[in-house]
Amino acid sequence: MTRSSLTTPLLWIGGGLLVGYLGWWAVSQYLVQKEDPRSREFLSRLAAEINRSTPVMIDRETELMPSEVADGILIYNYRLVNFSVARLDRGKFVAAAKQQVTQGACAAPETRDGLLKKGVTLRYSYYDQEKKHIATVDVTPPDCGF
């Protein structure tokens, strides 16, 4: 697998998805309700809003599957529809994914200010075409300097 074929789905994940799905909803709901964004209730509503549109193809290689929550964690689940875990170098994948999703999450005002600055961890779980787990990458507030 070449670096460019690995980077393509990660660029979409790190940039457009975060802004598109979280932008309007997360910030507006937080400002209106003034509740703790780390709470299960808040994150569950956010995941439910995201899940209204899932599964959805982000690009021709990446499918956003239903999101989940844990205490203080919003979990995005992605399926790489053209990749098999057996053919991936997990170490290289994790390194590239960590860089891309961290850049995207820390740069997007909606996730940076609405979630990460408030103590929420963003977890990105990746699965192959057969929904076998590839890797999980967390973006934490310290990753963005908070």
N, C-alpha and C positions, 0 to 999 in steps of 0.2 A: 504494500500500500504506500503510495507516495504521500509526501507531506501535503501537497496541494489537494489531493482527494480527501485527506483527513480534515484539512482546514475548512473546506467549503461548508459542510454542515455545521461546523462549530461557529463560523462567522454568523450564520443566520441565527443560531441559537443565542449567541452572546449579544447580538444587537437588536434586530427587529422584533423578536419575540418578546423580550423583556419590556421594551417600550410599548409595543402594541397591546399586550394583555394586561400589564400592570399599570401602565401610565395613568389612565383616567381613573380607573376603579380604585386602586389602592390608596392613592393620595386623597381623592375626594371622600372616600369612606372614612379614612382616618381623621381628616379635618372635621367632618360632620359629627362623628360619633365620639371622638376624643377617648377612645379606648386603647388599651395596650395592644400594639400590633403583634406582640409575641404570644398573645393568648391563643389558645386553641380555637376559641369562638371566632376571633377575627380572621385567623389564617384559614379556618374551615370555610368561612364565607368567601374568602378570596379564591381558594381552591375550587369551590363550587362554581364560582363565576367563570374561572378558566375552563373548568370541565364541561360547561355548557357548549363549548366549541370543540371538544375533543371526541374522538381522535381527529387530528387535522394534520395534513402534510404541510410542513414548513417550507420545504423545497423537495426536489425529487429524490432526495436521499434520507430525509429526516422527518419522522412522524412524532408529533407531540401526543403522548398518551395521557390519560387522566392523572392529574396532580394529587398529591397527598399532603398531609401535615403530620408533624410531631411537635413536641413541646418546643416552641421557639423556632421551628424549622418549616419552611415551605419547600416541598419536594416536587421538582419537575421530572417527569419520566419521559425519556426519548427512546425511540426505536430507530436504529439505523438500518433501513430496509434493504440496503444493498451490501451489507457487511455481515460476515460471520465472525464470531468471537475467536474461532480457531485460526483465523487468518490475520488477526490483529496483534500488533505488539502493544500490549497493555501499558507498558511503561511509557512509550512514546505517545500513546493516545492520552493517557492521564496528564502528561506534561503539557501537551498541546491544548487539551480541553481546559485545564486549570487556567492557563494563560488567557485563552479566549473568553471564557465565561466570566472570569474575574474582571477583565478589562471592560466587558459589556455591562456587567452589573454595577461596577463602581462608577462608570461614566454616565449611565442613565439616571437622570435626576429622580425618576419615579422609584427605582429600586434603591438607589443610594440614599436619598433623603427620606423616602416613605417607609423603607424596611431596614436596610443595613444600619443606618444611623440610629435606628430605634432598637437595635439588638437582635434582629431577625437574621438567621442563617438561611442562605439559599442553597439547596442541595440539588445537584443535577445527576440523575441516575440514567445511565445509558445501557441499552439492550440491543442485541443483534437482531437480525431478520427473523429469527425463531424465538425472540423474546428471552434469550439467555443473557444474563447479566454480564456486562462488559466491565463497567467501572462506575464509581460514584465519586463526584467531586463536590466539595463544599466551598462556598464563598462565605466567609465570616466577616463581621465588622472589622477586625484587625487587618484583614486582607486589603481593605480600602483605607486603612489608616485611622480607624475609629477605635 
